Amino acid sequence: MPDLPSLPVTEALPALDKALESGNAAVLVAPPGAGKTTLVPIHLLQAEWRGEGTIVLLEPRRIAARAAARRMAALMGEEPGETVGYRMRLETKTSARTRILVVTEGVFARMILDDPDLKSVSAVLFDEFHERSLDADFGLALALDVQAALRPDLKLIVMSATLDGARVARLLNDAPVIESAGRSFPIDIRYRERKPDERIEDAMARAVRELLAEEMGSILAFLPGQGEIERTARLLEDRLPANVLLAPLYGAMEGRDQDAAIRPAPAGKRKVVLATSVAETSITIDGVRVVIDSGLARLPKYEPSTGLTRLETVRAARAAADQRAGRAGRTEPGIAIRLWHSGQTAALPPFAPPEILEADLSGLVLDCAAWGVSDPATLAFLDPPPAPALTEAKALLKRLGALDENGRLTADGEAMRALALPARLAHMIVAAARQGEGGRAAELAMLLTERGLGGNDVDLDVRLSRFHRDRSDRAVRAKGLAKRLASAVRSAAPAGEPSSAGRLLLDAYPDRIAKARGATGQFVLANGRGGEVDPALPLSRARWLVVADLTGRAERTRIMAAAEVSEDDIRAVLGPRIESGRQIVYDPEKNALRAREATRIGAIALSERQLPAPSGEDADRGVVEAVRQHGLAILPWSKEAEILRRRLGWLHRGLGDPWPSMQDDHLLTTLEDWLLPFLTGEARLDRIPPQVLINGLRSLVPYDLQRRIDALAPTHFEVPTGSHIPIRYDADEPVIAVRVQELFGLATHPAIAGGTVPLLLELLSPAHRPIQITRDLPGFWRGSWADVRTDMRGRYPRHVWPEDPLAADPTRRAKPRGQ
């Protein structure tokens, strides 16, 4: 064994040895720079319990796996592939001598599914577990299952820099928690708030230029994604000193380019590394003394209702901000610049949400079925998978033919699981193989899972052509993997004329066919979502698309990857999904229902013809559905109906049940109870009689209380002049607005509900302008009236302003002329 450098984690190694000699699990909490990633696996090679078994080290990203393997190999005086090897999706370096195997988290899940005994493995180390990827959570759950049932001797070590160690220890059957000190130099954290209207790339480029002039050393700048990195790089390219190298760093780069970004700058040079969150943990970029943090991160967000996963730009978590700042103090005192106001730091979420709570779980459910587990929630997860996402995942897998009605794997499901791809893409390859096109489908799957392959064109047919011409190392490895994937699926037909990317994608995304609508580049998807393609791109003029990737929120969603498809292909492939029949729809422009006979696939009409407007029961049901979808505002609310709703809402807020709630959500969920029975068969909503809504709302009130509505919440209050002043119920307390002269002589404060609920008085001038708001009229007469009287007499001399309003007669009029 080589002599290992003394790093902070060295002091924790005896405690780790003791824990693993007497038990089979441990939690190691060690800050960045402690040396846990490289020293712990090498140290464990000497453990007696290891025997001849392999130590598997899991890393969250390929760049981290490759860097960790190379660093350990260097410490042992070897090259990667000897004692220390690594395995990831497109790259493997191992040999018969390999005893430390560094893998990405997804690869480990494949390993354990294919070899549940993990026969040749002695220990599994989960590094940077705080990142809480779905693959890491699932890998640990499977490893715990194996340990409990098959391999009680298997050692499991969970390692992290920022982690609730006690919570993880409980998951590992109360394993000991070992804490290591870190080695970090002082870091000066400063704030340079970005202007509200300033793009993040402009703010970052400006900060980089300023810090290069103000400070020494290399700079590591954190940005949310590849797009921001590329735009920032363009802003900096021609404006950097000659001795400064610019190095982007993100997941879709060639491995050699990633390695170049993390290497120290040559002597006499400085480096500016523009990185995504891949540089937060696991890797050290030597020479970095300054960190600039945009404060943003890009996280996947899955929407079970649409089956879409979109990348959302969010505020980075506090733990991520601390990790980023820590990169500046790895080798010397450093500086961390944060491009936000200091007061915003306390409002940052403590940690990023675990991926299992935000992800598409179809792959997890498929793998669990292969493991013999029908309910993934029964495995030992730190956070159990959400039930709605599991339900949607199971439904999708059944639609794809991967699971039978009992949740067991079908033959197609077995083939899909073996491909180690997202379920939709695996199904696409299995389906394409039946037509002799498994190879082309596998290449398309590569483009959709390896960002940047074939370029970034929205049109996937264009990217496929570029991919075929690409001779880079990454493209060659991806083509090799595509061939292996295609060969793993039995082909049922000889290859014929190659299909378009759109035709192949129909088997992966049948719910994401999109039809052009309105302006150039505007599309509606079968799942009801809208999307847009840049009008300058040729694809924007297509009539039909299949969409593979979108980004942005529902109101403005950009299509990032798609392919043109013909209507003939849609009808041929998706025939069982096409529905025909009469439909009643709401036309917002006319505020009316219309009927049509339509042939549809999801939210898209393939063809339709107009029918006469609905009437009778059809119209009534149509109105209810229109209101449920578009809201109560489309109903013809008369003033009387609106006032009744406010009165009943006030009674509910004050007295509770059985007085009915008038909140939108309650009324929308009870439309069949209060609206439907009173409708009159009108297709035009503006022709619904006003009394319909009044009678409907009153019907929600129990019969024995209906007579008390007017007594408890009257519409008007009679003031001393005899005027009936309307009462407003649009706040927590009822209000009347009345001219002050009409209240002369009134010694008690106005009230309703048998005198138990005082009214809030808005006292008005003769010009109906507020002069006072009071809940105590007698107190007003005794107190503020004198000041009000003095002010008002000068403004309105023709009106009565007595010294003693209690002794004066109320009046609606001004003084007669001559008085």
VENBELBEL-V919915 format. One record per backbone hydrogen bond with DSSP energy under -0.5 kcal/mol. CO is the residue of the C=O (numbers start at 1). NH is the residue of the N-H. E is the energy in kcal/mol with one decimal. If there is no record, write none. Layout:
[[CO;NH;E] [CO;NH;E]]
//
This chain:
[[2;4;-0.5] [5;7;-0.8] [7;10;-2.3] [8;11;-1.1] [9;12;-1.3] [9;13;-0.7] [10;13;-1.0] [12;16;-1.9] [13;17;-2.7] [14;18;-2.3] [15;19;-2.2] [16;20;-2.1] [17;21;-1.9] [18;22;-1.6] [19;23;-1.4] [24;156;-2.1] [25;176;-0.6] [26;158;-2.2] [27;29;-0.6] [27;178;-3.5] [28;30;-0.6] [28;160;-2.0] [29;180;-2.7] [31;34;-1.8] [32;183;-0.5] [34;9;-2.4] [35;39;-2.6] [35;40;-0.5] [36;40;-1.1] [38;42;-1.0] [39;43;-2.7] [40;44;-2.3] [41;45;-0.6] [42;45;-1.0] [43;46;-1.6] [44;47;-1.3] [47;50;-1.1] [47;51;-0.5] [48;51;-1.0] [50;53;-2.3] [54;56;-0.6] [54;122;-2.6] [54;123;-1.4] [55;57;-0.5] [55;101;-2.7] [56;58;-0.5] [56;125;-3.4] [57;103;-2.7] [58;127;-1.7] [59;105;-1.3] [61;65;-2.3] [62;66;-2.9] [63;67;-2.1] [64;68;-2.7] [65;69;-2.2] [66;70;-2.3] [67;71;-2.4] [68;72;-2.4] [69;73;-2.5] [70;74;-2.3] [71;75;-2.0] [72;76;-1.4] [73;78;-3.2] [74;77;-1.5] [79;82;-1.4] [83;85;-0.5] [83;99;-2.7] [83;100;-2.4] [84;81;-3.4] [84;82;-0.8] [85;102;-2.7] [86;93;-3.0] [87;104;-1.1] [88;91;-0.5] [91;88;-2.6] [93;86;-2.0] [95;98;-1.3] [99;55;-3.1] [99;101;-0.5] [100;85;-2.8] [100;102;-0.6] [101;57;-2.5] [101;103;-0.6] [102;87;-2.5] [103;59;-2.4] [104;107;-0.5] [104;108;-1.6] [105;109;-1.6] [106;110;-1.5] [107;111;-2.4] [108;112;-2.5] [109;113;-1.8] [110;114;-2.3] [111;115;-1.7] [115;118;-1.9] [118;121;-2.0] [120;54;-3.1] [122;155;-2.3] [123;56;-2.8] [124;126;-0.6] [124;157;-2.5] [125;58;-3.3] [125;127;-0.9] [126;129;-0.6] [126;159;-3.1] [128;131;-1.8] [129;132;-1.9] [132;355;-2.2] [133;137;-2.3] [134;138;-2.6] [135;139;-2.8] [136;140;-2.4] [137;141;-2.1] [138;142;-2.6] [139;143;-2.5] [140;144;-2.5] [141;145;-1.7] [142;146;-2.6] [143;147;-2.7] [144;148;-2.2] [145;149;-2.0] [146;150;-3.1] [146;151;-2.8] [151;154;-2.0] [155;124;-2.6] [156;26;-1.9] [157;126;-2.9] [157;159;-0.6] [158;28;-2.9] [159;129;-2.4] [160;30;-2.7] [161;163;-0.5] [163;165;-1.7] [164;168;-1.8] [165;169;-2.5] [166;170;-1.9] [167;171;-1.4] [168;172;-1.7] [169;174;-1.2] [169;175;-1.7] [170;173;-1.2] [176;27;-2.4] [176;178;-0.6] [178;29;-2.7] [180;31;-0.7] [182;184;-0.5] [186;334;-2.3] [187;189;-0.8] [188;190;-0.5] [188;336;-2.4] [190;338;-2.8] [195;198;-1.9] [199;203;-2.3] [200;204;-2.5] [201;205;-2.4] [202;206;-2.2] [203;207;-2.3] [204;208;-2.7] [205;209;-2.2] [206;210;-2.2] [207;211;-2.6] [208;212;-2.3] [209;213;-1.3] [210;214;-1.7] [211;215;-2.8] [218;289;-2.2] [218;290;-1.9] [219;221;-0.5] [219;273;-3.1] [220;292;-2.3] [221;223;-0.5] [221;275;-3.2] [222;294;-1.7] [225;229;-2.0] [226;230;-2.8] [227;231;-2.2] [228;232;-2.4] [229;233;-2.6] [230;234;-1.9] [231;235;-1.5] [232;236;-1.3] [233;237;-2.2] [236;239;-2.4] [241;244;-1.8] [243;245;-0.5] [243;270;-2.9] [245;247;-0.5] [245;272;-3.1] [247;274;-1.7] [249;276;-1.6] [250;253;-1.4] [254;258;-2.0] [255;259;-2.6] [256;260;-2.0] [257;261;-1.7] [258;262;-1.4] [259;263;-0.9] [262;286;-0.7] [266;269;-2.3] [270;245;-3.2] [271;219;-2.9] [271;273;-0.5] [272;247;-3.0] [272;274;-0.6] [273;221;-3.3] [273;275;-0.7] [274;249;-2.4] [275;223;-2.8] [276;279;-1.6] [277;280;-2.0] [281;283;-0.7] [284;286;-0.8] [285;288;-1.5] [287;218;-2.2] [287;289;-0.5] [289;335;-2.4] [290;220;-2.7] [291;337;-3.5] [292;222;-2.8] [292;294;-0.5] [293;339;-2.5] [295;316;-2.5] [297;299;-0.6] [297;314;-2.9] [299;312;-3.1] [301;310;-2.6] [302;304;-0.6] [303;306;-1.3] [303;307;-2.2] [303;308;-1.0] [308;303;-2.9] [308;310;-0.6] [310;301;-2.7] [310;312;-0.5] [311;552;-0.7] [312;299;-2.5] [312;314;-0.6] [314;297;-2.6] [317;321;-2.4] [318;322;-2.3] [319;323;-2.3] [320;324;-2.8] [321;325;-2.4] [322;326;-2.2] [323;327;-0.8] [324;327;-1.1] [325;328;-1.9] [326;329;-1.3] [327;330;-0.7] [329;185;-2.8] [334;188;-2.5] [335;291;-2.7] [336;190;-3.1] [336;338;-0.5] [337;293;-3.1] [337;339;-0.5] [338;192;-2.8] [338;340;-1.3] [339;194;-0.8] [341;344;-1.8] [342;345;-1.3] [344;347;-0.7] [345;348;-1.5] [349;318;-3.4] [350;319;-2.0] [354;357;-1.7] [355;358;-1.6] [355;359;-1.4] [356;386;-0.6] [358;302;-2.4] [361;365;-2.7] [362;366;-2.3] [363;367;-2.5] [364;368;-2.6] [365;369;-2.2] [366;370;-1.8] [367;371;-1.6] [368;372;-0.7] [368;373;-3.2] [369;372;-0.9] [372;374;-0.6] [374;376;-0.6] [375;378;-2.3] [376;379;-2.0] [379;381;-1.6] [386;390;-2.0] [387;391;-2.7] [388;392;-2.3] [389;393;-2.3] [390;394;-2.6] [391;395;-2.1] [392;396;-2.4] [393;397;-2.4] [394;398;-1.9] [395;399;-2.2] [396;400;-2.2] [397;402;-2.7] [397;403;-1.1] [398;401;-1.0] [402;410;-2.3] [404;407;-2.1] [408;404;-2.5] [410;414;-2.3] [411;415;-2.1] [412;416;-2.7] [413;417;-2.7] [414;418;-1.8] [415;419;-0.6] [416;419;-1.1] [416;421;-0.5] [417;420;-1.2] [422;426;-2.5] [423;427;-2.3] [424;428;-1.9] [425;429;-2.0] [426;430;-2.3] [427;431;-2.8] [428;432;-2.6] [429;433;-2.4] [430;434;-0.8] [431;434;-0.6] [432;435;-1.4] [432;437;-2.7] [433;436;-1.5] [433;492;-1.3] [433;493;-0.7] [437;441;-2.2] [438;442;-2.3] [439;443;-2.0] [440;444;-2.1] [441;445;-2.2] [442;446;-1.9] [443;447;-1.8] [444;448;-1.5] [445;449;-1.1] [446;449;-0.6] [446;450;-2.3] [449;451;-0.6] [450;453;-1.9] [452;455;-2.0] [458;460;-0.6] [458;562;-2.8] [459;463;-1.8] [460;464;-2.2] [461;465;-1.8] [462;466;-2.1] [463;467;-2.6] [464;468;-2.1] [465;469;-1.2] [466;470;-1.0] [467;470;-0.6] [472;476;-2.6] [473;477;-2.5] [474;478;-2.3] [475;479;-2.6] [476;480;-2.0] [477;481;-2.3] [478;482;-2.5] [479;483;-2.1] [480;484;-2.0] [481;485;-2.6] [482;486;-2.5] [483;487;-2.3] [484;488;-1.1] [486;489;-1.2] [500;504;-1.8] [501;505;-2.5] [502;506;-1.1] [503;506;-0.5] [504;507;-1.4] [505;508;-1.1] [505;509;-3.2] [509;512;-1.9] [510;513;-0.7] [511;527;-0.9] [512;547;-2.2] [513;526;-2.1] [514;545;-2.4] [515;524;-2.1] [519;522;-2.0] [521;533;-2.4] [522;517;-2.7] [523;531;-2.3] [524;515;-2.4] [525;528;-2.1] [526;603;-2.3] [529;525;-3.5] [531;523;-2.8] [532;559;-2.8] [534;537;-2.3] [537;540;-1.6] [538;541;-1.9] [539;542;-1.8] [540;521;-1.4] [543;516;-2.3] [544;565;-1.5] [545;514;-2.8] [546;563;-1.8] [549;560;-2.3] [549;561;-1.6] [551;558;-2.7] [553;556;-1.5] [556;558;-0.5] [557;532;-1.8] [558;551;-2.1] [558;560;-0.6] [561;548;-2.8] [561;549;-1.7] [562;460;-2.9] [563;546;-2.3] [564;502;-0.6] [566;570;-2.0] [567;571;-2.7] [568;572;-2.3] [569;573;-2.8] [570;574;-2.6] [574;577;-1.7] [574;578;-0.8] [575;578;-1.4] [579;600;-3.6] [581;598;-2.6] [583;585;-0.5] [583;596;-2.4] [585;594;-2.6] [586;588;-0.7] [587;591;-1.3] [587;592;-1.5] [591;685;-1.9] [591;686;-0.6] [592;587;-3.2] [594;585;-2.7] [595;611;-2.7] [596;583;-3.3] [596;598;-0.6] [597;609;-2.0] [598;581;-1.8] [598;600;-0.6] [599;606;-3.0] [599;607;-1.5] [600;579;-3.1] [601;604;-1.8] [604;601;-2.5] [604;606;-0.6] [607;599;-3.0] [609;597;-2.8] [611;595;-0.6] [615;618;-1.0] [615;619;-0.9] [616;620;-2.1] [617;621;-2.7] [618;622;-2.2] [619;623;-2.5] [620;624;-2.0] [621;625;-2.1] [622;626;-2.5] [623;627;-2.7] [624;628;-2.3] [625;629;-2.0] [626;630;-2.9] [627;631;-2.4] [631;634;-1.2] [632;635;-1.9] [635;637;-1.8] [636;638;-0.5] [638;642;-2.5] [639;643;-2.4] [640;644;-2.3] [641;645;-2.4] [642;646;-2.1] [643;647;-2.5] [644;648;-2.8] [645;649;-2.4] [646;650;-2.3] [647;651;-2.1] [648;652;-2.3] [649;653;-2.4] [650;654;-2.1] [651;655;-3.2] [651;656;-0.6] [652;656;-2.0] [656;659;-1.6] [663;667;-2.4] [664;668;-2.8] [665;669;-1.5] [666;670;-0.8] [668;671;-0.7] [670;673;-1.5] [670;674;-1.8] [671;675;-2.1] [671;676;-2.2] [675;678;-1.5] [675;679;-0.8] [676;679;-1.1] [681;616;-0.8] [683;593;-2.5] [683;685;-0.6] [684;687;-1.5] [685;688;-1.3] [689;692;-1.9] [689;693;-0.5] [690;693;-0.7] [690;694;-1.3] [691;695;-3.0] [692;696;-2.3] [693;697;-2.6] [694;698;-2.3] [695;699;-1.6] [696;700;-0.6] [697;700;-1.1] [698;701;-1.5] [702;705;-2.0] [702;706;-1.1] [703;706;-0.7] [703;707;-0.6] [705;708;-1.6] [705;709;-0.5] [706;709;-1.1] [708;712;-2.9] [709;713;-2.9] [711;753;-0.8] [715;727;-3.0] [717;719;-0.6] [717;725;-2.9] [719;722;-2.8] [723;719;-2.2] [723;725;-0.8] [725;717;-2.5] [728;735;-2.2] [734;760;-2.8] [735;728;-3.4] [736;738;-0.6] [736;762;-2.8] [738;764;-2.5] [739;742;-1.5] [740;743;-1.7] [741;744;-1.0] [741;811;-1.5] [742;721;-0.7] [743;746;-2.2] [745;747;-0.7] [750;759;-2.4] [752;756;-0.8] [752;757;-2.2] [753;756;-1.0] [756;758;-0.6] [757;752;-2.6] [759;761;-0.6] [760;736;-2.2] [760;762;-0.5] [761;763;-0.8] [761;774;-2.0] [762;738;-1.9] [763;771;-3.3] [763;772;-1.3] [764;740;-2.1] [765;768;-2.5] [769;765;-2.5] [772;763;-2.7] [774;761;-2.5] [776;780;-1.9] [777;781;-2.5] [778;782;-2.0] [779;783;-1.9] [780;785;-2.3] [783;786;-0.9] [784;788;-2.3] [785;789;-3.5] [786;790;-2.0] [787;791;-1.9] [788;792;-3.1] [789;793;-2.5] [790;794;-0.8] [791;795;-1.1] [792;796;-3.4] [796;799;-1.6] [798;815;-3.3] [803;805;-0.7] [804;807;-1.1] [804;808;-0.5] [805;745;-1.5] [805;808;-0.6] [816;819;-1.8]]
//
